[in-house]
Amino acid sequence: MKRVITYGTFDLLHWGHVRLLERAKSLGDYLIVATSTDEFNALKHKEAYHSFEHRKYILEAIRYVDKVIPEYSWNQKIEDIKKYNIDTFVMGDDWKGQFDFLKDYCEVIYLPRTSGISTSKIKHDLM
């Protein structure tokens, strides 16, 4: 079984997020999504509209997602890759190069962002 993992806050979930999850799942048999806890978001000076528990609940309802785990820190990725026997690490290409150090542990793929949609755009449009 090929295992894939991705990370993100996944707040204000939109079709670009779902498309990322669909493409990530297509790279393997089992998709794990690590979503940032409220405490980790605070450390990053990032404010989510939905709580961790609500974001986790939403992600678990998406058919491409097999498991949702909490992301507590930037440094847990290697531990997660080992713990869950991950074959492929996936992120959006806005992070290109940032996680290349994980290539010592698994395949690293940066997927193109979905054009025309982003959480930042949604927030801007609502202002």
PyMOL commands that place a pseudoatom at each C-alpha (Angstrom):
pseudoatom trace, name=CA, resn=MET, resi=1, chain=A, elem=C, hetatm=0, pos=[0.000, 0.000, 0.000]
pseudoatom trace, name=CA, resn=LYS, resi=2, chain=A, elem=C, hetatm=0, pos=[1.389, 3.393, -1.016]
pseudoatom trace, name=CA, resn=ARG, resi=3, chain=A, elem=C, hetatm=0, pos=[0.894, 6.049, 1.679]
pseudoatom trace, name=CA, resn=VAL, resi=4, chain=A, elem=C, hetatm=0, pos=[0.725, 9.792, 0.989]
pseudoatom trace, name=CA, resn=ILE, resi=5, chain=A, elem=C, hetatm=0, pos=[0.773, 12.689, 3.458]
pseudoatom trace, name=CA, resn=THR, resi=6, chain=A, elem=C, hetatm=0, pos=[0.061, 16.404, 3.144]
pseudoatom trace, name=CA, resn=TYR, resi=7, chain=A, elem=C, hetatm=0, pos=[-0.059, 19.275, 5.618]
pseudoatom trace, name=CA, resn=GLY, resi=8, chain=A, elem=C, hetatm=0, pos=[-2.058, 22.460, 5.934]
pseudoatom trace, name=CA, resn=THR, resi=9, chain=A, elem=C, hetatm=0, pos=[-4.455, 24.564, 7.940]
pseudoatom trace, name=CA, resn=PHE, resi=10, chain=A, elem=C, hetatm=0, pos=[-7.364, 23.858, 5.562]
pseudoatom trace, name=CA, resn=ASP, resi=11, chain=A, elem=C, hetatm=0, pos=[-9.424, 26.735, 6.903]
pseudoatom trace, name=CA, resn=LEU, resi=12, chain=A, elem=C, hetatm=0, pos=[-12.243, 28.145, 4.778]
pseudoatom trace, name=CA, resn=LEU, resi=13, chain=A, elem=C, hetatm=0, pos=[-12.135, 24.936, 2.771]
pseudoatom trace, name=CA, resn=HIS, resi=14, chain=A, elem=C, hetatm=0, pos=[-12.718, 25.519, -0.947]
pseudoatom trace, name=CA, resn=TRP, resi=15, chain=A, elem=C, hetatm=0, pos=[-12.619, 23.582, -4.214]
pseudoatom trace, name=CA, resn=GLY, resi=16, chain=A, elem=C, hetatm=0, pos=[-8.885, 24.241, -4.592]
pseudoatom trace, name=CA, resn=HIS, resi=17, chain=A, elem=C, hetatm=0, pos=[-8.278, 22.401, -1.325]
pseudoatom trace, name=CA, resn=VAL, resi=18, chain=A, elem=C, hetatm=0, pos=[-10.482, 19.509, -2.412]
pseudoatom trace, name=CA, resn=ARG, resi=19, chain=A, elem=C, hetatm=0, pos=[-8.695, 19.360, -5.755]
pseudoatom trace, name=CA, resn=LEU, resi=20, chain=A, elem=C, hetatm=0, pos=[-5.324, 19.206, -3.941]
pseudoatom trace, name=CA, resn=LEU, resi=21, chain=A, elem=C, hetatm=0, pos=[-6.593, 16.351, -1.780]
pseudoatom trace, name=CA, resn=GLU, resi=22, chain=A, elem=C, hetatm=0, pos=[-7.962, 14.519, -4.824]
pseudoatom trace, name=CA, resn=ARG, resi=23, chain=A, elem=C, hetatm=0, pos=[-4.624, 14.813, -6.652]
pseudoatom trace, name=CA, resn=ALA, resi=24, chain=A, elem=C, hetatm=0, pos=[-2.682, 13.800, -3.534]
pseudoatom trace, name=CA, resn=LYS, resi=25, chain=A, elem=C, hetatm=0, pos=[-4.870, 10.719, -3.099]
pseudoatom trace, name=CA, resn=SER, resi=26, chain=A, elem=C, hetatm=0, pos=[-4.336, 9.767, -6.763]
pseudoatom trace, name=CA, resn=LEU, resi=27, chain=A, elem=C, hetatm=0, pos=[-0.618, 9.387, -5.976]
pseudoatom trace, name=CA, resn=GLY, resi=28, chain=A, elem=C, hetatm=0, pos=[-1.240, 6.492, -3.604]
pseudoatom trace, name=CA, resn=ASP, resi=29, chain=A, elem=C, hetatm=0, pos=[-3.703, 4.248, -1.827]
pseudoatom trace, name=CA, resn=TYR, resi=30, chain=A, elem=C, hetatm=0, pos=[-3.985, 5.959, 1.557]
pseudoatom trace, name=CA, resn=LEU, resi=31, chain=A, elem=C, hetatm=0, pos=[-3.997, 9.721, 2.227]
pseudoatom trace, name=CA, resn=ILE, resi=32, chain=A, elem=C, hetatm=0, pos=[-3.132, 11.212, 5.599]
pseudoatom trace, name=CA, resn=VAL, resi=33, chain=A, elem=C, hetatm=0, pos=[-3.838, 14.901, 6.112]
pseudoatom trace, name=CA, resn=ALA, resi=34, chain=A, elem=C, hetatm=0, pos=[-2.057, 16.714, 8.934]
pseudoatom trace, name=CA, resn=THR, resi=35, chain=A, elem=C, hetatm=0, pos=[-3.933, 19.863, 9.842]
pseudoatom trace, name=CA, resn=SER, resi=36, chain=A, elem=C, hetatm=0, pos=[-2.468, 22.572, 12.039]
pseudoatom trace, name=CA, resn=THR, resi=37, chain=A, elem=C, hetatm=0, pos=[-3.749, 22.733, 15.591]
pseudoatom trace, name=CA, resn=ASP, resi=38, chain=A, elem=C, hetatm=0, pos=[-5.057, 26.017, 16.926]
pseudoatom trace, name=CA, resn=GLU, resi=39, chain=A, elem=C, hetatm=0, pos=[-1.963, 26.275, 19.135]
pseudoatom trace, name=CA, resn=PHE, resi=40, chain=A, elem=C, hetatm=0, pos=[0.394, 25.757, 16.186]
pseudoatom trace, name=CA, resn=ASN, resi=41, chain=A, elem=C, hetatm=0, pos=[-1.501, 28.353, 14.143]
pseudoatom trace, name=CA, resn=ALA, resi=42, chain=A, elem=C, hetatm=0, pos=[-1.035, 30.811, 17.021]
pseudoatom trace, name=CA, resn=LEU, resi=43, chain=A, elem=C, hetatm=0, pos=[2.726, 30.149, 16.983]
pseudoatom trace, name=CA, resn=LYS, resi=44, chain=A, elem=C, hetatm=0, pos=[2.702, 30.873, 13.226]
pseudoatom trace, name=CA, resn=HIS, resi=45, chain=A, elem=C, hetatm=0, pos=[0.690, 34.073, 13.882]
pseudoatom trace, name=CA, resn=LYS, resi=46, chain=A, elem=C, hetatm=0, pos=[-2.058, 32.614, 11.709]
pseudoatom trace, name=CA, resn=GLU, resi=47, chain=A, elem=C, hetatm=0, pos=[-5.687, 32.926, 12.738]
pseudoatom trace, name=CA, resn=ALA, resi=48, chain=A, elem=C, hetatm=0, pos=[-8.099, 30.294, 11.449]
pseudoatom trace, name=CA, resn=TYR, resi=49, chain=A, elem=C, hetatm=0, pos=[-11.820, 30.933, 11.297]
pseudoatom trace, name=CA, resn=HIS, resi=50, chain=A, elem=C, hetatm=0, pos=[-12.685, 27.302, 12.141]
pseudoatom trace, name=CA, resn=SER, resi=51, chain=A, elem=C, hetatm=0, pos=[-11.287, 25.502, 15.175]
pseudoatom trace, name=CA, resn=PHE, resi=52, chain=A, elem=C, hetatm=0, pos=[-8.970, 22.512, 14.764]
pseudoatom trace, name=CA, resn=GLU, resi=53, chain=A, elem=C, hetatm=0, pos=[-11.792, 20.124, 15.708]
pseudoatom trace, name=CA, resn=HIS, resi=54, chain=A, elem=C, hetatm=0, pos=[-14.131, 21.608, 13.093]
pseudoatom trace, name=CA, resn=ARG, resi=55, chain=A, elem=C, hetatm=0, pos=[-11.435, 21.581, 10.373]
pseudoatom trace, name=CA, resn=LYS, resi=56, chain=A, elem=C, hetatm=0, pos=[-10.644, 17.953, 11.266]
pseudoatom trace, name=CA, resn=TYR, resi=57, chain=A, elem=C, hetatm=0, pos=[-14.347, 17.061, 11.081]
pseudoatom trace, name=CA, resn=ILE, resi=58, chain=A, elem=C, hetatm=0, pos=[-14.685, 18.678, 7.626]
pseudoatom trace, name=CA, resn=LEU, resi=59, chain=A, elem=C, hetatm=0, pos=[-11.539, 16.971, 6.290]
pseudoatom trace, name=CA, resn=GLU, resi=60, chain=A, elem=C, hetatm=0, pos=[-12.708, 13.567, 7.568]
pseudoatom trace, name=CA, resn=ALA, resi=61, chain=A, elem=C, hetatm=0, pos=[-15.897, 13.982, 5.513]
pseudoatom trace, name=CA, resn=ILE, resi=62, chain=A, elem=C, hetatm=0, pos=[-13.950, 14.271, 2.249]
pseudoatom trace, name=CA, resn=ARG, resi=63, chain=A, elem=C, hetatm=0, pos=[-13.828, 10.967, 0.394]
pseudoatom trace, name=CA, resn=TYR, resi=64, chain=A, elem=C, hetatm=0, pos=[-10.171, 11.323, -0.616]
pseudoatom trace, name=CA, resn=VAL, resi=65, chain=A, elem=C, hetatm=0, pos=[-8.986, 11.587, 2.998]
pseudoatom trace, name=CA, resn=ASP, resi=66, chain=A, elem=C, hetatm=0, pos=[-8.325, 8.373, 4.902]
pseudoatom trace, name=CA, resn=LYS, resi=67, chain=A, elem=C, hetatm=0, pos=[-6.932, 9.797, 8.146]
pseudoatom trace, name=CA, resn=VAL, resi=68, chain=A, elem=C, hetatm=0, pos=[-6.563, 13.240, 9.723]
pseudoatom trace, name=CA, resn=ILE, resi=69, chain=A, elem=C, hetatm=0, pos=[-3.827, 13.900, 12.274]
pseudoatom trace, name=CA, resn=PRO, resi=70, chain=A, elem=C, hetatm=0, pos=[-2.883, 17.055, 14.193]
pseudoatom trace, name=CA, resn=GLU, resi=71, chain=A, elem=C, hetatm=0, pos=[0.118, 19.129, 13.139]
pseudoatom trace, name=CA, resn=TYR, resi=72, chain=A, elem=C, hetatm=0, pos=[1.717, 20.498, 16.309]
pseudoatom trace, name=CA, resn=SER, resi=73, chain=A, elem=C, hetatm=0, pos=[4.984, 21.880, 14.921]
pseudoatom trace, name=CA, resn=TRP, resi=74, chain=A, elem=C, hetatm=0, pos=[7.147, 22.424, 11.838]
pseudoatom trace, name=CA, resn=ASN, resi=75, chain=A, elem=C, hetatm=0, pos=[9.514, 19.720, 13.087]
pseudoatom trace, name=CA, resn=GLN, resi=76, chain=A, elem=C, hetatm=0, pos=[7.171, 16.743, 13.256]
pseudoatom trace, name=CA, resn=LYS, resi=77, chain=A, elem=C, hetatm=0, pos=[7.234, 15.847, 9.548]
pseudoatom trace, name=CA, resn=ILE, resi=78, chain=A, elem=C, hetatm=0, pos=[10.138, 13.366, 9.688]
pseudoatom trace, name=CA, resn=GLU, resi=79, chain=A, elem=C, hetatm=0, pos=[8.582, 11.697, 12.726]
pseudoatom trace, name=CA, resn=ASP, resi=80, chain=A, elem=C, hetatm=0, pos=[5.208, 11.432, 10.935]
pseudoatom trace, name=CA, resn=ILE, resi=81, chain=A, elem=C, hetatm=0, pos=[6.834, 10.009, 7.793]
pseudoatom trace, name=CA, resn=LYS, resi=82, chain=A, elem=C, hetatm=0, pos=[8.499, 7.291, 9.848]
pseudoatom trace, name=CA, resn=LYS, resi=83, chain=A, elem=C, hetatm=0, pos=[5.496, 6.626, 12.124]
pseudoatom trace, name=CA, resn=TYR, resi=84, chain=A, elem=C, hetatm=0, pos=[2.997, 6.251, 9.260]
pseudoatom trace, name=CA, resn=ASN, resi=85, chain=A, elem=C, hetatm=0, pos=[5.367, 4.586, 6.738]
pseudoatom trace, name=CA, resn=ILE, resi=86, chain=A, elem=C, hetatm=0, pos=[4.867, 7.397, 4.236]
pseudoatom trace, name=CA, resn=ASP, resi=87, chain=A, elem=C, hetatm=0, pos=[5.963, 6.890, 0.625]
pseudoatom trace, name=CA, resn=THR, resi=88, chain=A, elem=C, hetatm=0, pos=[5.078, 10.335, -0.738]
pseudoatom trace, name=CA, resn=PHE, resi=89, chain=A, elem=C, hetatm=0, pos=[4.953, 13.798, 0.826]
pseudoatom trace, name=CA, resn=VAL, resi=90, chain=A, elem=C, hetatm=0, pos=[2.767, 16.285, -1.096]
pseudoatom trace, name=CA, resn=MET, resi=91, chain=A, elem=C, hetatm=0, pos=[2.440, 20.062, -0.831]
pseudoatom trace, name=CA, resn=GLY, resi=92, chain=A, elem=C, hetatm=0, pos=[1.246, 22.863, -3.068]
pseudoatom trace, name=CA, resn=ASP, resi=93, chain=A, elem=C, hetatm=0, pos=[3.927, 24.348, -5.313]
pseudoatom trace, name=CA, resn=ASP, resi=94, chain=A, elem=C, hetatm=0, pos=[3.845, 27.616, -3.375]
pseudoatom trace, name=CA, resn=TRP, resi=95, chain=A, elem=C, hetatm=0, pos=[6.059, 25.637, -0.950]
pseudoatom trace, name=CA, resn=LYS, resi=96, chain=A, elem=C, hetatm=0, pos=[8.406, 24.419, -3.713]
pseudoatom trace, name=CA, resn=GLY, resi=97, chain=A, elem=C, hetatm=0, pos=[11.847, 23.573, -2.335]
pseudoatom trace, name=CA, resn=GLN, resi=98, chain=A, elem=C, hetatm=0, pos=[10.875, 24.137, 1.312]
pseudoatom trace, name=CA, resn=PHE, resi=99, chain=A, elem=C, hetatm=0, pos=[10.584, 20.432, 2.095]
pseudoatom trace, name=CA, resn=ASP, resi=100, chain=A, elem=C, hetatm=0, pos=[13.271, 18.957, -0.142]
pseudoatom trace, name=CA, resn=PHE, resi=101, chain=A, elem=C, hetatm=0, pos=[15.104, 17.766, 2.992]
pseudoatom trace, name=CA, resn=LEU, resi=102, chain=A, elem=C, hetatm=0, pos=[12.378, 15.108, 3.298]
pseudoatom trace, name=CA, resn=LYS, resi=103, chain=A, elem=C, hetatm=0, pos=[13.683, 13.412, 0.116]
pseudoatom trace, name=CA, resn=ASP, resi=104, chain=A, elem=C, hetatm=0, pos=[15.985, 11.442, 2.431]
pseudoatom trace, name=CA, resn=TYR, resi=105, chain=A, elem=C, hetatm=0, pos=[12.843, 9.758, 3.815]
pseudoatom trace, name=CA, resn=CYS, resi=106, chain=A, elem=C, hetatm=0, pos=[10.282, 9.640, 0.996]
pseudoatom trace, name=CA, resn=GLU, resi=107, chain=A, elem=C, hetatm=0, pos=[9.336, 11.042, -2.390]
pseudoatom trace, name=CA, resn=VAL, resi=108, chain=A, elem=C, hetatm=0, pos=[8.491, 14.773, -2.289]
pseudoatom trace, name=CA, resn=ILE, resi=109, chain=A, elem=C, hetatm=0, pos=[5.998, 16.208, -4.785]
pseudoatom trace, name=CA, resn=TYR, resi=110, chain=A, elem=C, hetatm=0, pos=[4.863, 19.814, -5.154]
pseudoatom trace, name=CA, resn=LEU, resi=111, chain=A, elem=C, hetatm=0, pos=[1.500, 20.053, -6.911]
pseudoatom trace, name=CA, resn=PRO, resi=112, chain=A, elem=C, hetatm=0, pos=[0.457, 23.148, -8.888]
pseudoatom trace, name=CA, resn=ARG, resi=113, chain=A, elem=C, hetatm=0, pos=[-2.019, 25.398, -7.114]
pseudoatom trace, name=CA, resn=THR, resi=114, chain=A, elem=C, hetatm=0, pos=[-5.541, 25.592, -8.454]
pseudoatom trace, name=CA, resn=SER, resi=115, chain=A, elem=C, hetatm=0, pos=[-5.785, 28.782, -10.469]
pseudoatom trace, name=CA, resn=GLY, resi=116, chain=A, elem=C, hetatm=0, pos=[-8.330, 31.408, -9.471]
pseudoatom trace, name=CA, resn=ILE, resi=117, chain=A, elem=C, hetatm=0, pos=[-8.997, 30.326, -5.887]
pseudoatom trace, name=CA, resn=SER, resi=118, chain=A, elem=C, hetatm=0, pos=[-7.238, 30.654, -2.548]
pseudoatom trace, name=CA, resn=THR, resi=119, chain=A, elem=C, hetatm=0, pos=[-8.144, 31.274, 1.068]
pseudoatom trace, name=CA, resn=SER, resi=120, chain=A, elem=C, hetatm=0, pos=[-6.470, 34.677, 0.806]
pseudoatom trace, name=CA, resn=LYS, resi=121, chain=A, elem=C, hetatm=0, pos=[-8.666, 35.522, -2.211]
pseudoatom trace, name=CA, resn=ILE, resi=122, chain=A, elem=C, hetatm=0, pos=[-11.811, 34.478, -0.333]
pseudoatom trace, name=CA, resn=LYS, resi=123, chain=A, elem=C, hetatm=0, pos=[-10.840, 36.643, 2.657]
pseudoatom trace, name=CA, resn=HIS, resi=124, chain=A, elem=C, hetatm=0, pos=[-10.046, 39.582, 0.366]
pseudoatom trace, name=CA, resn=ASP, resi=125, chain=A, elem=C, hetatm=0, pos=[-13.294, 39.233, -1.588]
pseudoatom trace, name=CA, resn=LEU, resi=126, chain=A, elem=C, hetatm=0, pos=[-15.331, 39.201, 1.630]
pseudoatom trace, name=CA, resn=MET, resi=127, chain=A, elem=C, hetatm=0, pos=[-13.846, 42.491, 2.838]
for i in range(1, 127): cmd.bond("trace and resi %d" % i, "trace and resi %d" % (i + 1))
show_as sticks, trace
zoom trace
